[in-house]
Amino acid sequence: MSNRFQMPATLNGAFPTDFTDDKGKHYNYTRLGVRIAQDKGYGFTEQNYKYGTHENCQEFKDVEFPAEVILDVSLSNDGGLKVHGWRSATQPKPQQQAPKA
């Protein structure tokens, strides 16, 4: 059973991270600054989610922020969300090709 789902969000920015700390641990990811509207309650929540390696930041070079997006996410082992992909919420969903006979 897959725990992946689609989530509408406002993307406020994308930031590359690629460094090694003093203890030799390497950090390599793209951090997405995401605003999520609340279904219950008032206002919105802002979260940072990791999205692959720092090279993924290049996907956002032509995006005008803030951007309305649909995130493809799953629950991570630590209880947070892991982003697997994204698409613009203002552009039509890509059409799937019919299987060839």
ABEGO torsion letter per residue (X at the ends): XBABBBBBBBBAEBBBBBBBBAAGBBBBBBBBBBBBBBABEBEBBBBBBBBEBAAAAAAAAABBOBBBBBBBBBBBAAGBBBBABBBBAABBBBBBBBBBX
